[in-house]
Every structure is written in structure tokens, then in C-alpha cells.
Amino acid sequence: MRYNDRRKRRDAITSEIDCDVLSINCRECGRIPDPASAECVRCTVTEIGKRGCVERIRMRTGRDIEISGPAAELLCELSFVDRSSSAVNTVKRGRCRACRYSEDRIMDIAWETFPEPDFAGARGRLMTFRTGNGVCDVCIQRTYRALDQAELSMSEISRRASSLSER
């Protein structure tokens, strides 16, 4: 399945917050909800990013699945990493929007292989860019920093997740 197809499917998902519970309507997805699958985690992280962190997450299907405790905390942290790594604070001109090396497109390369983000592949793509102006230089450096921060955060989250699973 192509990345854009997955993105369109995620955009069709609806969610709402009721008290401390994020309810995600998984009926429209067309997949069997599995909180451990990469697709469901990615969708959940996206919905948390839209609605905010919560204590519990409910995947609404014929038979609801609820996530709470340390697992919900880790998903909220993943959402924070996702949002901070894709936050762009500059106004994009037409040329920047079309650039194959824009921060959004490079971060998409890294996150395409979630839950094992391909930070090395994204950096490799970024290294092939040859700039001729200061605006691009600033953008490229900001993208490298965003990749570094996302990778550091992911390694910390992975470490915490593995220590939780050992308990």
C-alpha cells in the first residue's frame, strides 16, 4: 500500500475526547484493529496529535479495545515526537513547497517505516542535496536537527518500552 493511500485512510478516521478517553472510530478504517500493528499505532499517534494526550485510548469497533497506563503514555510521547519533528515554523514559498528535500518530505521518509523509523535513509536523502543559497542552508540544518531530535526521542521511547515489557 502506498504512503499516500495510508494517509488518505487515516484522514477518514474520526475521533473524539470524552473526559480522559480518546475514542477512535476504527470502523471506517477497513482493517482489523490491532494496537500492536504499525498502522494502528501510526493512526493512534496521529489522532492523539489532533486531539491531545489522554489517559486512555479506546479503539471503537464491534468489540472495543482500550489502551491505558504506560502504553497510553508511550503513545502520547510518540505523538509529541511526531508533532515536534514535523513542526515547520517558517512560511513556505512556492519553490519550498515543491522541494523534494523539504523538512516535511524528509520526515515522511523517516516515518514511512514506522514503528522502526528510517532516520538513516532520510539523512541519506538529505545528504544528496546541494544548495546554492542561505534559505536552503537554514532549512537543511533545521531538518538535520529535527531528525536528530526525533531519533534521540525514539531511542528513549524504545528503551522505556522494552523495560516495561520486561516487567
N, C-alpha and C positions, 0 to 999 in steps of 0.2 A: 504494500500500500504506500502510495506516495505521501510525502510530508504534508503537502497542501491538502490532500484528501483527509488526512487525520485532523488537520487544523479546522477544516470546514465541519467535520463531525463534532469536534469539541465545541465549536461555536453554536451548534444546535442544542447543546446540553443546557438545561436550566437548573438554577439552584436558588435557595433562599435560606436566610438565617432565622431561626426561631429560638429565642433565648440564647443558649450556648451551643446550639446544634446547627451545623451546616447540612442541609438536606440537598442532595444532588439527585435529580431525576435521571436515573440511568436507563429508563425505559426507551428513550429516544435514541440511544446510542447504537443499538443493534448488536452489541456484544454481551457476553455473559460477564457480569461484574465480578472481578477478582481483585481485591485490594492489593495483592502482591504482584499483579501484572504491570508491566511498564506503561501500557496505555492507560490503565485506570489510575495509576499514581500520577501520571502526567496530567490527566484530566482533573483529578482532585486538586493537585497543586495549582492548576490554572484557576479553578473555581475559588480556592482559598485566596488567591491573588485578587480576584474580582470582589469578593465579599468580606475578607478579613479573617484573622485567626479565630479559632473557636476551640472549645474543649472536646467536643465530639463531632464526628462526621458520620452522616448516615447516607448510604448509597441506596436510593429508593428503587426497588424492583418489585417483583411479585412477592419476594421474601427479602426484607430489608437487611442490609449488612451495616453494622455500626463499628466505627473505629474510635477509640478513646485512649486516654493515658499517654504513655511515652510514644506510641505510634502516631497519635494525632499531633503531638508536639513536634516530632520529626517532620511530618508533612508540612506543618506551619513553617518550620525552619527552611525546608526546601522551597516553599513558596517565597519566602523572603529572599533567598539566594537567587531564585528565578527572576523576581521583580527587580532586585538591585543590579543584576547582571544585564538586564535588558533596558534599564532606565537610560534614556537619552535626554540630556539636558540642553541640547542645542537645537536651534531651528534649522531644519534641513532644507537646503535649496534643491531645485530640480535635479541637478547633477549628483548631489549627495544621495538622494532617494534612489537613483538608478545605479549607484555604485555597487559592484559585486563585493566590495571589501568594507561595506558599511558595518557598523557595530551590530545592527540587528541581524544582518545576514551571516556574519561570522559567528555570532552567538547561536543562531539557528543551527549552524553546522555542529557546534559543540553539543547542543541539547537534542539533536536528532536521534542520537544513540542512547538516550536516557533509558534506564537508570545508570548506565555507565557512560557519562558524557565523554565525548571525544575532544578533549581540550588540546591534545597534541595535533590532531587533524585540523582544528580551527586555527591554531598557531601556524601550522604549515601553510595553510591557505593565505594567511595574513602576511607571511614572510615573502610571498611571491610578488607583493605589491611594491611598485616603485613610484614614489611620489615626487612631485615637482613643485609643491607649494606648502606653505605653512599650515593652512587649514587642514589639509590631509594628514600632515605630520601629527598635529594635535589629536585628530580623530583616531589615527592608528595607535598612538601611545595610550589613549584612553581605552581603546579596545583591548590592548595587551593587559592593562591594569584590571579591566573587568574580567578577563579570562583568568588572570592570576587569582583574583579575589574569589571568583566562583569555584575554581579548583581547590583552593585552600578551604573554603567553606564546605565543599562536597566531601573532602577527605575527613574533615572533622565530624560531619554528619554520619559518614560511613563508619568511622571509628566508634561513635556513640551507638549506632545501630547494631554493630557487631557485639559490643559489650552488653547491650540489652538482650540480644538473642542468646548470649551465653548464660544468662541468669536462669 
